[in-house]
Amino acid sequence: MFRVPKKIYVIDGVVKADGAGVGFFRTATDYIVLTPLSDLDTLYHEVAHYNGLGEIAANIIGKLFSCLCRPRVRRVRYREMMERGDEVARKLGLMPAWASMLPPEVKVYVLEEDL
């Protein structure tokens, strides 16, 4: 069974970060970061990376899980947490793509229950 990340950050803006794309996670962290372009495939893909799978395996897992899995195979509940977007972005090392831009808005979801 896959481990689920303790936090999910959803950023609303263009940022500069190593390995940043539609979604990403950093090794030895307990979170994944998603962008407005992320979809269900991206969520499963990043969770596969979080569990140690490589790029090819994560692509396959992302497609299979989003197409074949029932919506409630496992009960995992996240709650939205209020944090200042600029502080979270700085903590994650996410800087605006252009110097004149404001820091991106960030929504934080924290793992509440994993049954």
Secondary structure as UniProt FT lines:
FT   STRAND          7..12
FT   STRAND          15..16
FT   TURN            18..19
FT   STRAND          23..25
FT   TURN            27..28
FT   STRAND          31..34
FT   TURN            36..37
FT   HELIX           40..50
FT   TURN            51..52
FT   HELIX           55..68
FT   TURN            71..72
FT   STRAND          76..81
FT   HELIX           85..92
FT   STRAND          95..96
FT   TURN            99..100
FT   STRAND          105..114
//
